[in-house]
Amino acid sequence: MGRNQVDIDAILQKWPYQPGTIRARLVRARDGREVLQMRIELGILQMETTHRPDGERPGGADTYLDHLRALRSADRPDFQLTEEQCAEMDREFVQYYQRRVCWLALRQFDRVVVDADHTLALMDFAAEHSPGDDWTRSHEQYRPFVLFHRTQAASLAALENHGPEAAIEAVTAGLEGIRQSLQEGDRPTQIEDDSLVRPLLELRQWVREQYHVGRTLGEQLSDAVAKEQYELAAKLRDEIARRRSQIS
């Protein structure tokens, strides 16, 4: 065995793999930086906590998406992804998914939202500059799932930081995005029965019951607009804006 080779048997034995469970932890590396680790069946994955999970800087950029954006801005308007660029994008998709599920397991909800937003931006770029419809569809099919993770995390982060009404509003906003994505993807018309929508409806109802929340300001605003009660709607908009300014 070479001088620089290290046996990690003891580490793996102290942190056993559990099938069907995302096992993740935050640890300090030797240089003091925080890194994220995930236990997998055949060992341990280690990821950086910011920017690209593998720590690489493609073309000097923080992420491959940033690198592609720079290429597009310097290239012709009809920029189209090459086969090699598609493969590199897929690497970044997978890495951000792995880190996102770890953040969920660790209840690091704000970090879930950041990584989900990056993945959604990757999807937007892929759709805009795709080499073909098949490649676009192969990625767009996962948009509702990413939105599900984002909505779940955003609502729970809102519950922790801003209270139950904010959590309900986050679920409602996320559900609208998921419904739109499902409809565009020709998923079943009974969206309320979709496996991604149903848990979020249950989460919203749980928050209502657990914290005794009635109609939120946003829901009251929607009701007022639907009933053409514009004076009430204006007052509700002002109150919503006032609350948002307090949060920010």
Backbone as CSV, one residue per row, in Angstrom:
resi,resn,N_x,N_y,N_z,CA_x,CA_y,CA_z,C_x,C_y,C_z
1,MET,0.849,-1.203,0.000,0.000,0.000,0.000,0.879,1.245,0.000
2,GLY,0.588,2.207,-0.880,1.375,3.415,-0.980,1.265,4.275,0.254
3,ARG,2.226,5.185,0.409,2.292,6.019,1.604,1.064,6.909,1.750
4,ASN,0.489,7.366,0.649,-0.633,8.299,0.691,-1.997,7.611,0.658
5,GLN,-2.015,6.290,0.630,-3.281,5.560,0.597,-3.769,5.320,2.021
6,VAL,-5.054,5.562,2.240,-5.626,5.464,3.583,-6.772,4.473,3.584
7,ASP,-6.767,3.577,4.542,-7.847,2.602,4.714,-8.999,3.289,5.455
8,ILE,-10.204,3.256,4.871,-11.347,3.919,5.502,-12.331,2.911,6.094
9,ASP,-11.901,1.684,6.303,-12.791,0.663,6.876,-13.415,1.130,8.190
10,ALA,-12.599,1.710,9.067,-13.099,2.121,10.385,-14.174,3.190,10.251
11,ILE,-13.999,4.116,9.296,-14.989,5.169,9.085,-16.306,4.581,8.614
12,LEU,-16.242,3.648,7.664,-17.454,3.032,7.130,-18.176,2.207,8.195
13,GLN,-17.425,1.531,9.048,-18.037,0.714,10.092,-18.739,1.566,11.142
14,LYS,-18.193,2.750,11.420,-18.809,3.627,12.415,-20.039,4.337,11.859
15,TRP,-20.140,4.364,10.546,-21.273,5.046,9.907,-21.884,4.102,8.879
16,PRO,-22.646,3.104,9.341,-23.142,2.061,8.434,-24.186,2.575,7.449
17,TYR,-24.237,1.931,6.308,-25.238,2.231,5.287,-26.571,1.639,5.688
18,GLN,-27.662,2.392,5.466,-29.012,1.914,5.763,-29.851,2.005,4.495
19,PRO,-30.214,0.871,3.893,-31.005,0.893,2.654,-32.303,1.683,2.825
20,GLY,-32.620,2.492,1.822,-33.869,3.248,1.850,-33.822,4.510,2.681
21,THR,-32.669,4.846,3.247,-32.530,6.032,4.093,-31.404,6.917,3.572
22,ILE,-31.687,8.216,3.471,-30.634,9.160,3.108,-29.865,9.492,4.378
23,ARG,-28.619,9.045,4.440,-27.773,9.330,5.595,-26.769,10.400,5.196
24,ALA,-26.887,11.555,5.808,-26.032,12.681,5.467,-25.532,13.341,6.739
25,ARG,-24.391,14.021,6.610,-23.838,14.735,7.757,-22.919,15.851,7.268
26,LEU,-22.787,16.885,8.104,-21.856,17.971,7.861,-20.638,17.759,8.748
27,VAL,-19.452,17.841,8.153,-18.213,17.644,8.912,-17.218,18.738,8.525
28,ARG,-16.176,18.869,9.341,-15.114,19.822,9.051,-13.941,19.098,8.397
29,ALA,-13.508,19.609,7.266,-12.322,19.068,6.607,-11.080,19.552,7.344
30,ARG,-9.934,19.007,6.976,-8.692,19.357,7.665,-8.351,20.837,7.566
31,ASP,-8.781,21.461,6.462,-8.479,22.888,6.303,-9.520,23.779,6.972
32,GLY,-10.494,23.150,7.658,-11.483,23.911,8.411,-12.778,24.177,7.683
33,ARG,-12.842,23.916,6.369,-14.079,24.196,5.640,-15.118,23.120,5.951
34,GLU,-16.360,23.498,5.845,-17.470,22.577,6.072,-17.759,21.809,4.792
35,VAL,-17.871,20.483,4.892,-18.221,19.660,3.738,-19.395,18.769,4.103
36,LEU,-20.118,18.368,3.082,-21.303,17.528,3.246,-20.971,16.108,2.792
37,GLN,-21.328,15.127,3.612,-21.079,13.738,3.271,-22.373,12.951,3.232
38,MET,-22.462,12.022,2.278,-23.608,11.139,2.171,-23.113,9.696,2.146
39,ARG,-23.683,8.877,3.008,-23.312,7.451,3.043,-24.070,6.730,1.949
40,ILE,-23.355,6.061,1.079,-23.956,5.244,0.040,-23.528,3.798,0.247
41,GLU,-24.102,2.897,-0.514,-23.869,1.471,-0.285,-22.397,1.098,-0.391
42,LEU,-21.676,1.729,-1.312,-20.297,1.342,-1.553,-19.290,2.357,-1.019
43,GLY,-19.698,3.192,-0.091,-18.741,4.125,0.483,-19.381,5.424,0.911
44,ILE,-18.675,6.521,0.686,-19.115,7.848,1.111,-18.903,8.838,-0.034
45,LEU,-19.913,9.654,-0.290,-19.768,10.785,-1.209,-19.499,12.030,-0.383
46,GLN,-18.537,12.833,-0.810,-18.256,14.090,-0.138,-18.475,15.235,-1.111
47,MET,-19.214,16.245,-0.650,-19.587,17.366,-1.505,-19.271,18.695,-0.836
48,GLU,-18.948,19.683,-1.657,-18.819,21.045,-1.164,-20.214,21.586,-0.853
49,THR,-20.293,22.550,0.044,-21.597,23.050,0.477,-22.078,24.254,-0.327
50,THR,-21.203,24.848,-1.133,-21.603,25.982,-1.973,-21.124,25.757,-3.401
51,HIS,-21.803,26.427,-4.317,-21.478,26.320,-5.741,-21.543,24.848,-6.177
52,ARG,-20.649,24.429,-7.036,-20.730,23.080,-7.587,-20.307,22.050,-6.532
53,PRO,-21.098,21.000,-6.331,-20.802,20.042,-5.261,-19.437,19.376,-5.337
54,ASP,-18.895,19.165,-6.561,-17.592,18.507,-6.650,-16.429,19.487,-6.502
55,GLY,-16.731,20.773,-6.331,-15.692,21.768,-6.118,-14.989,22.229,-7.372
56,GLU,-15.343,21.676,-8.521,-14.709,22.087,-9.768,-15.202,23.479,-10.180
57,ARG,-14.376,24.157,-10.976,-14.731,25.474,-11.496,-14.621,25.434,-13.019
58,PRO,-15.669,24.965,-13.676,-15.618,24.822,-15.146,-15.357,26.146,-15.837
59,GLY,-14.280,26.203,-16.603,-13.946,27.449,-17.289,-13.693,28.604,-16.347
60,GLY,-13.374,28.307,-15.068,-13.153,29.348,-14.077,-14.425,29.853,-13.417
61,ALA,-15.576,29.323,-13.791,-16.861,29.766,-13.236,-17.235,28.928,-12.011
62,ASP,-18.196,29.425,-11.220,-18.626,28.705,-10.017,-19.331,27.395,-10.362
63,THR,-20.069,27.387,-11.472,-20.807,26.198,-11.893,-20.713,26.061,-13.409
64,TYR,-21.107,24.891,-13.903,-21.106,24.712,-15.355,-22.174,25.572,-16.009
65,LEU,-23.285,25.807,-15.316,-24.318,26.695,-15.852,-23.757,28.099,-16.048
66,ASP,-23.005,28.604,-15.084,-22.395,29.927,-15.230,-21.437,29.944,-16.415
67,HIS,-20.692,28.864,-16.576,-19.757,28.756,-17.703,-20.511,28.801,-19.034
68,LEU,-21.619,28.069,-19.121,-22.402,28.064,-20.351,-23.017,29.430,-20.632
69,ARG,-23.457,30.113,-19.598,-24.021,31.452,-19.793,-22.971,32.403,-20.361
70,ALA,-21.739,32.265,-19.885,-20.663,33.099,-20.408,-20.385,32.777,-21.871
71,LEU,-20.417,31.494,-22.214,-20.212,31.092,-23.604,-21.325,31.645,-24.500
72,ARG,-22.549,31.575,-23.993,-23.678,32.059,-24.791,-23.584,33.561,-25.033
73,SER,-23.219,34.294,-24.011,-23.160,35.744,-24.162,-22.062,36.164,-25.126
74,ALA,-21.021,35.323,-25.214,-19.915,35.655,-26.109,-20.079,35.021,-27.481
75,ASP,-21.113,34.200,-27.633,-21.311,33.450,-28.873,-22.459,34.067,-29.661
76,ARG,-22.827,33.405,-30.715,-23.922,33.892,-31.551,-25.274,33.667,-30.866
77,PRO,-26.310,34.397,-31.242,-27.625,34.305,-30.586,-28.250,32.907,-30.672
78,ASP,-27.911,32.131,-31.718,-28.527,30.814,-31.891,-27.696,29.718,-31.210
79,PHE,-27.107,30.054,-30.070,-26.274,29.100,-29.325,-27.043,27.803,-29.090
80,GLN,-26.407,26.674,-29.408,-27.015,25.358,-29.187,-26.002,24.444,-28.501
81,LEU,-26.495,23.680,-27.545,-25.624,22.797,-26.766,-25.055,21.679,-27.637
82,THR,-23.762,21.409,-27.437,-23.136,20.280,-28.113,-23.365,19.011,-27.299
83,GLU,-23.022,17.879,-27.874,-23.163,16.610,-27.156,-22.313,16.610,-25.885
84,GLU,-21.105,17.128,-25.974,-20.232,17.183,-24.799,-20.805,18.103,-23.727
85,GLN,-21.355,19.234,-24.132,-21.946,20.165,-23.167,-23.185,19.571,-22.500
86,CYS,-23.969,18.819,-23.261,-25.134,18.136,-22.678,-24.692,17.152,-21.597
87,ALA,-23.625,16.414,-21.872,-23.112,15.442,-20.895,-22.633,16.150,-19.637
88,GLU,-21.960,17.297,-19.805,-21.467,18.046,-18.648,-22.630,18.652,-17.852
89,MET,-23.680,19.079,-18.547,-24.863,19.568,-17.846,-25.489,18.462,-17.016
90,ASP,-25.539,17.263,-17.576,-26.119,16.138,-16.850,-25.326,15.822,-15.589
91,ARG,-23.998,15.982,-15.650,-23.185,15.788,-14.453,-23.614,16.757,-13.357
92,GLU,-23.847,18.000,-13.744,-24.238,19.006,-12.752,-25.649,18.742,-12.229
93,PHE,-26.556,18.291,-13.101,-27.895,17.899,-12.643,-27.799,16.865,-11.532
94,VAL,-27.020,15.821,-11.760,-26.918,14.722,-10.799,-26.295,15.203,-9.499
95,GLN,-25.237,15.984,-9.598,-24.568,16.453,-8.390,-25.491,17.308,-7.531
96,TYR,-26.240,18.192,-8.156,-27.148,19.047,-7.389,-28.313,18.248,-6.803
97,TYR,-28.738,17.203,-7.492,-29.771,16.335,-6.923,-29.249,15.638,-5.668
98,GLN,-28.048,15.093,-5.740,-27.480,14.397,-4.590,-27.355,15.323,-3.392
99,ARG,-26.915,16.542,-3.639,-26.779,17.468,-2.504,-28.142,17.923,-1.998
100,ARG,-29.094,18.092,-2.906,-30.424,18.547,-2.497,-31.090,17.550,-1.560
101,VAL,-31.007,16.257,-1.865,-31.659,15.276,-0.999,-30.946,15.192,0.348
102,CYS,-29.636,15.476,0.363,-28.924,15.519,1.640,-29.397,16.694,2.486
103,TRP,-29.560,17.865,1.854,-30.063,19.019,2.594,-31.457,18.747,3.154
104,LEU,-32.291,18.065,2.376,-33.619,17.710,2.887,-33.517,16.812,4.111
105,ALA,-32.635,15.818,4.030,-32.466,14.892,5.150,-31.975,15.611,6.395
106,LEU,-31.168,16.653,6.210,-30.623,17.408,7.334,-31.513,18.580,7.743
107,ARG,-32.652,18.747,7.062,-33.598,19.823,7.344,-32.954,21.203,7.148
108,GLN,-32.062,21.280,6.172,-31.442,22.551,5.809,-32.263,23.142,4.652
109,PHE,-33.438,23.636,4.999,-34.433,23.959,3.982,-34.034,25.117,3.076
110,ASP,-33.403,26.139,3.623,-32.979,27.254,2.775,-31.973,26.780,1.725
111,ARG,-31.134,25.834,2.092,-30.144,25.320,1.151,-30.799,24.439,0.092
112,VAL,-31.865,23.757,0.452,-32.631,22.994,-0.544,-33.154,23.938,-1.623
113,VAL,-33.713,25.061,-1.189,-34.287,26.019,-2.132,-33.213,26.542,-3.085
114,VAL,-32.039,26.872,-2.557,-30.954,27.379,-3.400,-30.568,26.354,-4.461
115,ASP,-30.396,25.093,-4.054,-29.985,24.068,-5.015,-31.104,23.713,-5.985
116,ALA,-32.349,23.741,-5.521,-33.472,23.493,-6.433,-33.563,24.602,-7.477
117,ASP,-33.353,25.845,-7.066,-33.391,26.962,-8.012,-32.304,26.817,-9.068
118,HIS,-31.130,26.332,-8.663,-30.061,26.126,-9.638,-30.461,25.053,-10.651
119,THR,-31.054,23.983,-10.166,-31.485,22.910,-11.064,-32.559,23.400,-12.031
120,LEU,-33.498,24.189,-11.538,-34.543,24.738,-12.405,-33.943,25.675,-13.456
121,ALA,-32.925,26.439,-13.059,-32.241,27.303,-14.023,-31.499,26.483,-15.074
122,LEU,-30.914,25.368,-14.651,-30.296,24.441,-15.601,-31.324,23.936,-16.611
123,MET,-32.504,23.575,-16.119,-33.562,23.082,-16.989,-34.014,24.153,-17.983
124,ASP,-34.124,25.392,-17.493,-34.519,26.489,-18.379,-33.490,26.678,-19.490
125,PHE,-32.208,26.640,-19.125,-31.146,26.806,-20.108,-31.157,25.638,-21.094
126,ALA,-31.355,24.420,-20.567,-31.394,23.238,-21.427,-32.536,23.326,-22.431
127,ALA,-33.697,23.778,-21.970,-34.847,23.879,-22.869,-34.631,24.941,-23.939
128,GLU,-33.972,26.041,-23.558,-33.773,27.146,-24.501,-32.732,26.815,-25.566
129,HIS,-31.738,26.003,-25.198,-30.619,25.756,-26.114,-30.429,24.269,-26.411
130,SER,-31.491,23.505,-26.271,-31.430,22.054,-26.455,-31.097,21.675,-27.894
131,PRO,-30.363,20.574,-28.053,-30.095,20.084,-29.413,-31.270,19.349,-30.033
132,GLY,-32.320,19.056,-29.220,-33.454,18.332,-29.785,-34.560,18.141,-28.766
133,ASP,-35.768,17.886,-29.248,-36.934,17.746,-28.366,-36.794,16.568,-27.406
134,ASP,-36.210,15.470,-27.849,-36.079,14.304,-26.982,-35.222,14.621,-25.773
135,TRP,-34.136,15.328,-25.999,-33.258,15.672,-24.876,-33.971,16.635,-23.921
136,THR,-34.731,17.552,-24.485,-35.490,18.486,-23.648,-36.482,17.731,-22.782
137,ARG,-37.251,16.826,-23.391,-38.257,16.075,-22.636,-37.624,15.202,-21.553
138,SER,-36.443,14.672,-21.829,-35.785,13.803,-20.845,-35.448,14.556,-19.573
139,HIS,-35.352,15.878,-19.659,-35.065,16.684,-18.474,-36.326,17.331,-17.906
140,GLU,-37.195,17.796,-18.782,-38.410,18.460,-18.321,-39.314,17.518,-17.528
141,GLN,-39.204,16.230,-17.745,-40.053,15.295,-17.002,-39.785,15.356,-15.492
142,TYR,-38.612,15.875,-15.115,-38.260,15.954,-13.697,-38.580,17.309,-13.073
143,ARG,-39.057,18.258,-13.866,-39.343,19.581,-13.315,-40.371,19.533,-12.176
144,PRO,-41.499,18.807,-12.315,-42.437,18.761,-11.189,-41.811,18.209,-9.913
145,PHE,-40.911,17.238,-10.052,-40.262,16.652,-8.875,-39.348,17.666,-8.194
146,VAL,-38.597,18.434,-8.983,-37.735,19.466,-8.406,-38.588,20.540,-7.731
147,LEU,-39.677,20.931,-8.379,-40.589,21.913,-7.792,-41.212,21.389,-6.502
148,PHE,-41.483,20.094,-6.461,-42.008,19.482,-5.235,-41.014,19.650,-4.086
149,HIS,-39.752,19.296,-4.326,-38.722,19.466,-3.295,-38.620,20.939,-2.876
150,ARG,-38.637,21.830,-3.873,-38.490,23.248,-3.564,-39.662,23.754,-2.731
151,THR,-40.877,23.373,-3.097,-42.059,23.829,-2.381,-42.072,23.300,-0.951
152,GLN,-41.760,22.041,-0.811,-41.697,21.431,0.521,-40.703,22.188,1.399
153,ALA,-39.513,22.426,0.868,-38.476,23.097,1.647,-38.819,24.559,1.915
154,ALA,-39.331,25.253,0.899,-39.662,26.668,1.063,-40.741,26.862,2.123
155,SER,-41.717,25.969,2.145,-42.794,26.104,3.125,-42.292,25.831,4.547
156,LEU,-41.437,24.829,4.691,-40.927,24.511,6.026,-39.931,25.560,6.501
157,ALA,-39.169,26.139,5.574,-38.288,27.254,5.941,-39.117,28.457,6.363
158,ALA,-40.197,28.720,5.633,-41.081,29.836,5.976,-41.724,29.615,7.341
159,LEU,-42.096,28.386,7.628,-42.700,28.072,8.924,-41.721,28.365,10.057
160,GLU,-40.456,27.999,9.858,-39.440,28.220,10.887,-39.110,29.704,11.049
161,ASN,-39.069,30.425,9.933,-38.555,31.791,9.961,-39.625,32.876,10.044
162,HIS,-40.818,32.599,9.483,-41.817,33.657,9.362,-43.208,33.268,9.853
163,GLY,-43.423,32.010,10.200,-44.701,31.619,10.762,-45.593,30.831,9.819
164,PRO,-46.717,30.342,10.345,-47.584,29.431,9.585,-48.248,30.043,8.362
165,GLU,-48.638,31.323,8.426,-49.273,31.928,7.240,-48.300,31.956,6.061
166,ALA,-47.048,32.299,6.347,-46.036,32.327,5.285,-45.813,30.928,4.719
167,ALA,-45.880,29.925,5.588,-45.714,28.542,5.127,-46.839,28.136,4.196
168,ILE,-48.067,28.497,4.538,-49.218,28.172,3.696,-49.106,28.875,2.346
169,GLU,-48.702,30.137,2.368,-48.545,30.879,1.118,-47.465,30.252,0.238
170,ALA,-46.398,29.748,0.864,-45.322,29.109,0.095,-45.816,27.831,-0.569
171,VAL,-46.628,27.057,0.137,-47.194,25.844,-0.458,-48.105,26.200,-1.623
172,THR,-48.949,27.200,-1.428,-49.890,27.602,-2.473,-49.159,28.058,-3.732
173,ALA,-48.116,28.861,-3.548,-47.346,29.338,-4.702,-46.652,28.174,-5.404
174,GLY,-46.099,27.260,-4.620,-45.421,26.118,-5.211,-46.372,25.192,-5.950
175,LEU,-47.548,24.998,-5.400,-48.539,24.141,-6.043,-48.935,24.685,-7.409
176,GLU,-49.023,26.000,-7.519,-49.385,26.602,-8.801,-48.321,26.283,-9.856
177,GLY,-47.060,26.363,-9.466,-45.985,26.029,-10.390,-46.001,24.566,-10.800
178,ILE,-46.276,23.695,-9.841,-46.326,22.260,-10.135,-47.504,21.940,-11.043
179,ARG,-48.654,22.525,-10.761,-49.833,22.287,-11.603,-49.552,22.710,-13.053
180,GLN,-48.942,23.865,-13.211,-48.631,24.348,-14.557,-47.663,23.398,-15.254
181,SER,-46.662,22.933,-14.523,-45.680,22.024,-15.116,-46.316,20.692,-15.489
182,LEU,-47.203,20.185,-14.641,-47.877,18.928,-14.937,-48.774,19.050,-16.165
183,GLN,-49.468,20.173,-16.276,-50.348,20.379,-17.432,-49.545,20.495,-18.721
184,GLU,-48.426,21.197,-18.660,-47.581,21.320,-19.846,-46.957,19.986,-20.232
185,GLY,-46.783,19.122,-19.245,-46.192,17.820,-19.517,-47.209,16.746,-19.835
186,ASP,-48.477,17.149,-20.030,-49.541,16.194,-20.391,-49.726,15.114,-19.341
187,ARG,-49.585,15.492,-18.057,-49.865,14.554,-16.989,-51.378,14.492,-16.795
188,PRO,-51.901,13.537,-16.011,-53.349,13.383,-15.827,-54.036,14.682,-15.401
189,THR,-55.272,14.849,-15.840,-56.004,16.071,-15.533,-56.398,16.152,-14.060
190,GLN,-56.525,15.030,-13.379,-56.865,15.034,-11.961,-55.595,15.336,-11.157
191,ILE,-55.183,16.584,-11.218,-53.895,16.957,-10.628,-53.905,16.791,-9.115
192,GLU,-55.057,17.008,-8.464,-55.127,16.870,-7.014,-54.741,15.460,-6.554
193,ASP,-54.846,14.472,-7.443,-54.493,13.096,-7.096,-53.046,12.754,-7.442
194,ASP,-52.319,13.704,-8.024,-50.937,13.429,-8.397,-50.109,13.170,-7.140
195,SER,-49.161,12.252,-7.263,-48.355,11.846,-6.106,-47.464,12.957,-5.582
196,LEU,-47.193,13.990,-6.387,-46.404,15.121,-5.929,-47.278,16.215,-5.315
197,VAL,-48.500,16.337,-5.788,-49.396,17.380,-5.303,-50.036,17.003,-3.976
198,ARG,-50.452,15.770,-3.857,-51.187,15.334,-2.667,-50.434,15.577,-1.358
199,PRO,-49.136,15.230,-1.266,-48.423,15.487,0.001,-48.344,16.970,0.358
200,LEU,-48.286,17.831,-0.657,-48.222,19.262,-0.377,-49.574,19.788,0.107
201,LEU,-50.654,19.268,-0.452,-51.984,19.622,0.058,-52.128,19.180,1.509
202,GLU,-51.606,18.011,1.806,-51.658,17.506,3.190,-50.797,18.351,4.117
203,LEU,-49.635,18.794,3.630,-48.772,19.667,4.434,-49.471,20.978,4.738
204,ARG,-50.095,21.567,3.726,-50.804,22.832,3.933,-51.925,22.676,4.941
205,GLN,-52.668,21.584,4.839,-53.761,21.350,5.779,-53.229,21.100,7.183
206,TRP,-52.112,20.396,7.283,-51.494,20.147,8.601,-51.107,21.458,9.267
207,VAL,-50.515,22.379,8.500,-50.130,23.675,9.063,-51.370,24.425,9.543
208,ARG,-52.442,24.409,8.729,-53.678,25.084,9.132,-54.196,24.551,10.470
209,GLU,-54.251,23.233,10.571,-54.823,22.619,11.771,-53.902,22.757,12.976
210,GLN,-52.599,22.569,12.746,-51.639,22.610,13.848,-51.536,24.010,14.455
211,TYR,-51.648,25.040,13.605,-51.458,26.414,14.077,-52.756,27.228,14.038
212,HIS,-53.866,26.548,13.764,-55.196,27.183,13.795,-55.237,28.415,12.889
213,VAL,-54.861,28.219,11.637,-54.828,29.296,10.647,-56.041,29.185,9.729
214,GLY,-56.760,30.288,9.576,-57.876,30.320,8.634,-57.387,30.745,7.260
215,ARG,-58.135,31.614,6.604,-57.738,32.120,5.292,-56.581,33.100,5.463
216,THR,-55.501,32.886,4.744,-54.361,33.791,4.812,-54.678,35.082,4.073
217,LEU,-53.819,36.087,4.234,-54.044,37.350,3.539,-54.046,37.147,2.025
218,GLY,-53.152,36.314,1.538,-53.119,36.051,0.105,-54.395,35.402,-0.384
219,GLU,-54.916,34.466,0.398,-56.169,33.808,0.021,-57.344,34.774,0.111
220,GLN,-57.341,35.642,1.131,-58.385,36.653,1.228,-58.331,37.615,0.051
221,LEU,-57.117,37.936,-0.397,-56.965,38.812,-1.553,-57.541,38.158,-2.807
222,SER,-57.243,36.883,-2.999,-57.801,36.165,-4.156,-59.320,36.147,-4.100
223,ASP,-59.866,35.932,-2.898,-61.328,35.927,-2.735,-61.912,37.297,-3.077
224,ALA,-61.251,38.354,-2.596,-61.762,39.710,-2.832,-61.744,40.058,-4.316
225,VAL,-60.674,39.696,-5.016,-60.584,39.971,-6.450,-61.662,39.201,-7.206
226,ALA,-61.860,37.927,-6.808,-62.869,37.114,-7.479,-64.270,37.693,-7.296
227,LYS,-64.498,38.311,-6.132,-65.810,38.892,-5.843,-65.895,40.373,-6.255
228,GLU,-64.819,40.866,-6.899,-64.749,42.260,-7.366,-64.877,43.252,-6.221
229,GLN,-64.343,42.866,-5.065,-64.306,43.767,-3.905,-62.962,44.502,-3.923
230,TYR,-62.845,45.474,-4.794,-61.550,46.070,-5.104,-61.010,46.947,-3.977
231,GLU,-61.872,47.583,-3.234,-61.401,48.392,-2.111,-60.773,47.495,-1.048
232,LEU,-61.442,46.393,-0.753,-60.884,45.426,0.198,-59.593,44.835,-0.337
233,ALA,-59.565,44.541,-1.632,-58.369,43.982,-2.241,-57.184,44.936,-2.097
234,ALA,-57.433,46.236,-2.279,-56.360,47.229,-2.147,-55.815,47.252,-0.724
235,LYS,-56.709,47.182,0.261,-56.264,47.174,1.658,-55.449,45.922,1.967
236,LEU,-55.882,44.801,1.413,-55.149,43.550,1.642,-53.769,43.600,0.981
237,ARG,-53.680,44.173,-0.218,-52.384,44.315,-0.883,-51.439,45.172,-0.045
238,ASP,-51.963,46.252,0.523,-51.138,47.123,1.360,-50.625,46.372,2.582
239,GLU,-51.501,45.578,3.181,-51.093,44.827,4.378,-50.070,43.761,4.022
240,ILE,-50.257,43.101,2.887,-49.282,42.098,2.441,-47.935,42.756,2.190
241,ALA,-47.934,43.914,1.539,-46.687,44.628,1.266,-46.008,45.064,2.554
242,ARG,-46.816,45.514,3.530,-46.250,45.935,4.819,-45.571,44.757,5.519
243,ARG,-46.223,43.602,5.507,-45.646,42.428,6.167,-44.368,41.964,5.473
244,ARG,-44.380,42.015,4.145,-43.192,41.597,3.398,-42.013,42.525,3.666
245,SER,-42.302,43.816,3.823,-41.223,44.751,4.116,-40.640,44.489,5.500
246,GLN,-41.468,44.035,6.434,-40.979,43.699,7.770,-40.075,42.467,7.729
247,ILE,-40.435,41.504,6.861,-39.638,40.272,6.741,-38.289,40.565,6.116
248,SER,-38.305,41.410,5.060,-37.050,41.699,4.358,-36.200,42.700,5.145
